[in-house]
Amino acid sequence: MAPQLNLTDIRDQYIARVVEGKTFAEVGGLWGTVSEKVSVAKQFGATELTMIDAASMTEHQYLWQAFHDRMVSLNIDRYHCLSLDICEIEMEDIGKPYDVVHCAGVLYHHPHPMQMLVALRKITGQYLVLTSAITQEVIENEKGRYQIPPSGVMFVPALSESEREVLTVYWEQFMIKERGMAVMGITQSADYDLENFAPWWWLPTAHALRSMCEVAGFKVLDNGLTWHDNALSLLLSV
């Protein structure tokens, strides 16, 4: 059975543009499983495939098993798995940088976003396809108004209760009503711990995220807003 490719998905478009004949790694693709892009890279001609995730292969064995089962269902039998936080990876763990790296839905969950971007730069040989949730610069509703400058990055644990109320009304329509999920730290309280990747930690504006990538050593080749303008996908080169 061939992967169900969705070329209306900007991430698939970016992968398709650069991955043929190249090694490929996905960072943090276990959650949700069917959103993984290892199979997409395979379909578009990647020569070597790797899944990297911080999930333990023992404590979170069910996540890895779901990924293995999906690969079997897609007749993909040659791929590597690495259980490590991206910020802890050393070059001896991977041998050499991957030509193309994909990472989505991780940056805003990581306590150290710039450290994470630097780590992604270290393992990326040519191209990084990166997607992160972002914040609108102005959010206004019946609970009030939240505003952040284009250069701003929201630190979720620091939100006041009044700010959280405004943001809860905004994010409920996309996460709770659309996906049936809470936003830990905004629509649902969260205990913040530097080892905890479950809450939302940071939400940059689109402008700030582009700048963060450039500071980490990437060049922005292309980018586009997705998910009702609540996420930004970028095609980056080193």
C-alpha positions as CSV (number, residue, x, y, z in Angstrom):
1,M,0.0,0.0,0.0
2,A,1.5,3.3,-1.0
3,P,1.5,6.3,1.4
4,Q,-1.4,8.7,1.1
5,L,0.5,11.8,0.0
6,N,-1.2,15.2,0.5
7,L,0.5,17.7,-1.7
8,T,-1.8,20.4,-0.3
9,D,0.3,19.9,2.8
10,I,3.1,22.5,2.5
11,R,5.4,20.2,4.5
12,D,5.0,17.5,1.8
13,Q,5.7,20.0,-0.9
14,Y,8.9,21.2,0.7
15,I,10.1,17.6,1.3
16,A,9.3,16.7,-2.3
17,R,11.4,19.6,-3.6
18,V,14.6,18.6,-1.9
19,V,14.7,15.0,-0.7
20,E,15.3,12.9,-3.9
21,G,18.5,11.0,-3.7
22,K,19.3,12.3,-0.2
23,T,19.4,10.9,3.4
24,F,16.4,11.9,5.5
25,A,15.6,12.1,9.2
26,E,12.5,13.2,11.1
27,V,12.7,14.7,14.5
28,G,9.8,14.2,16.9
29,G,7.4,12.4,14.5
30,L,6.1,9.7,16.8
31,W,3.1,11.5,18.2
32,G,0.1,10.8,16.1
33,T,2.1,8.4,13.9
34,V,0.1,9.0,10.8
35,S,1.5,12.5,10.6
36,E,5.0,11.1,10.2
37,K,7.0,12.2,7.2
38,V,9.4,9.3,6.9
39,S,7.0,7.6,4.4
40,V,6.7,10.8,2.5
41,A,10.4,11.1,2.1
42,K,10.6,7.5,1.0
43,Q,7.9,8.1,-1.7
44,F,9.9,11.1,-3.0
45,G,13.2,9.2,-3.3
46,A,15.1,9.5,-0.1
47,T,17.9,7.0,0.0
48,E,18.1,6.5,3.8
49,L,15.4,7.0,6.5
50,T,15.7,7.7,10.2
51,M,13.1,8.5,12.9
52,I,14.5,10.5,15.9
53,D,12.3,11.0,19.0
54,A,12.8,11.7,22.7
55,A,10.2,9.0,23.6
56,S,11.8,6.1,25.4
57,M,11.8,2.8,23.6
58,T,10.8,1.1,26.9
59,E,8.5,3.6,28.7
60,H,6.9,4.7,25.4
61,Q,7.3,1.4,23.5
62,Y,3.7,1.7,22.3
63,L,4.5,4.8,20.3
64,W,7.5,3.1,18.6
65,Q,5.4,0.0,17.9
66,A,2.7,2.1,16.3
67,F,5.4,3.6,14.0
68,H,6.8,0.2,13.2
69,D,3.3,-1.0,12.4
70,R,2.7,1.9,10.1
71,M,6.0,1.3,8.2
72,V,5.0,-2.4,7.8
73,S,1.6,-1.3,6.4
74,L,3.4,0.9,3.9
75,N,6.0,-1.8,2.9
76,I,8.9,0.2,4.3
77,D,11.3,-2.1,5.9
78,R,14.6,-0.2,5.9
79,Y,14.8,2.7,8.4
80,H,16.7,3.6,11.5
81,C,15.3,4.6,14.9
82,L,17.0,6.8,17.5
83,S,15.6,7.5,21.0
84,L,17.2,10.8,22.1
85,D,16.2,14.4,22.8
86,I,17.4,16.4,19.8
87,C,19.5,18.6,22.1
88,E,21.4,15.6,23.5
89,I,22.5,14.2,20.1
90,E,26.2,14.0,19.4
91,M,27.7,13.4,16.0
92,E,28.9,9.9,17.1
93,D,25.2,9.0,17.6
94,I,24.4,9.6,13.9
95,G,27.7,9.4,12.1
96,K,27.2,12.4,9.9
97,P,24.6,15.0,9.3
98,Y,21.4,14.0,7.4
99,D,20.9,15.7,4.0
100,V,17.3,16.6,4.8
101,V,15.7,16.9,8.2
102,H,12.0,17.4,9.0
103,C,10.7,18.6,12.4
104,A,7.1,19.7,13.1
105,G,5.1,20.3,16.2
106,V,8.1,20.2,18.6
107,L,9.7,23.6,18.9
108,Y,6.9,25.2,21.0
109,H,7.0,22.2,23.3
110,H,10.7,22.4,24.0
111,P,11.9,24.4,27.0
112,H,15.0,25.6,25.1
113,P,13.9,26.6,21.5
114,M,17.1,28.2,20.4
115,Q,19.2,25.3,21.8
116,M,16.9,23.0,19.8
117,L,17.4,25.0,16.6
118,V,21.1,24.9,17.0
119,A,20.9,21.1,17.6
120,L,18.8,20.8,14.4
121,R,21.4,22.8,12.5
122,K,24.1,20.5,13.8
123,I,22.4,17.4,12.3
124,T,21.3,19.0,9.1
125,G,23.6,18.7,6.1
126,Q,21.5,20.6,3.5
127,Y,17.9,21.3,4.2
128,L,15.5,21.6,7.2
129,V,11.8,21.5,6.9
130,L,10.5,23.1,10.1
131,T,7.0,23.7,11.3
132,S,5.9,25.3,14.6
133,A,2.8,26.8,16.1
134,I,3.0,30.6,16.3
135,T,1.0,33.4,17.9
136,Q,-0.9,36.1,16.2
137,E,0.4,39.5,16.9
138,V,-3.1,40.7,18.0
139,I,-5.8,38.5,19.5
140,E,-9.0,40.2,20.6
141,N,-12.3,38.7,21.8
142,E,-14.9,39.2,24.5
143,K,-12.3,38.5,27.2
144,G,-10.1,41.4,26.1
145,R,-7.1,42.0,23.9
146,Y,-3.6,40.4,23.7
147,Q,-0.9,42.0,21.6
148,I,2.7,41.2,21.0
149,P,5.1,43.0,18.7
150,P,6.4,41.3,15.5
151,S,9.7,40.6,17.2
152,G,8.0,39.0,20.2
153,V,8.0,35.5,21.6
154,M,5.3,34.5,24.1
155,F,6.6,32.7,27.1
156,V,3.5,30.7,28.1
157,P,4.4,30.1,31.8
158,A,4.5,33.9,32.3
159,L,1.0,34.6,31.1
160,S,-1.2,36.5,33.5
161,E,-4.7,35.1,34.2
162,S,-6.3,37.9,32.1
163,E,-4.0,37.1,29.2
164,R,-4.7,33.4,29.6
165,E,-8.4,34.0,29.4
166,V,-8.1,35.9,26.1
167,L,-5.9,33.2,24.7
168,T,-8.1,30.4,25.9
169,V,-11.1,31.7,24.0
170,Y,-8.9,32.0,20.9
171,W,-7.2,28.5,21.1
172,E,-10.3,26.6,22.1
173,Q,-11.8,27.0,18.6
174,F,-8.7,25.4,17.0
175,M,-7.6,22.8,19.6
176,I,-10.6,21.8,21.7
177,K,-13.4,22.2,19.2
178,E,-11.4,21.2,16.1
179,R,-9.0,18.6,17.5
180,G,-10.6,17.6,20.8
181,M,-7.3,18.5,22.7
182,A,-6.4,21.0,25.3
183,V,-3.4,23.4,25.1
184,M,-1.4,22.6,28.3
185,G,-0.5,25.9,29.7
186,I,-3.2,27.9,28.1
187,T,-6.6,26.2,28.0
188,Q,-5.5,23.8,30.7
189,S,-3.2,24.4,33.6
190,A,0.3,22.8,33.5
191,D,3.1,22.0,35.8
192,Y,6.3,23.3,34.2
193,D,9.4,21.3,34.5
194,L,12.5,21.6,32.3
195,E,12.3,17.9,31.5
196,N,8.6,18.1,30.5
197,F,7.9,18.5,26.8
198,A,4.1,18.2,27.1
199,P,3.1,21.8,27.8
200,W,3.3,24.6,25.3
201,W,6.3,26.7,26.4
202,W,6.9,29.3,23.7
203,L,4.9,30.8,20.9
204,P,6.9,33.1,18.6
205,T,5.3,35.4,16.0
206,A,6.0,34.4,12.4
207,H,8.6,37.1,12.1
208,A,10.3,36.1,15.2
209,L,10.5,32.4,14.2
210,R,12.1,33.3,10.9
211,S,14.7,35.4,12.7
212,M,15.3,32.6,15.2
213,C,16.1,30.2,12.4
214,E,18.5,32.7,10.7
215,V,20.3,33.3,14.0
216,A,20.7,29.5,14.4
217,G,22.5,29.3,11.1
218,F,19.8,28.7,8.5
219,K,18.7,30.6,5.4
220,V,15.0,30.9,4.7
221,L,14.3,29.6,1.2
222,D,10.5,29.5,1.5
223,N,7.8,29.7,4.2
224,G,4.1,29.7,4.5
225,L,1.3,30.0,7.1
226,T,-0.9,27.0,7.8
227,W,-3.6,25.9,10.2
228,H,-5.7,29.1,10.1
229,D,-2.4,31.1,10.2
230,N,-1.6,29.5,13.6
231,A,1.5,27.7,12.3
232,L,4.4,28.5,10.1
233,S,6.2,26.0,7.9
234,L,9.7,26.9,6.6
235,L,12.0,25.4,4.0
236,L,15.5,26.2,5.3
237,S,19.0,25.6,3.9
238,V,22.2,25.6,5.8
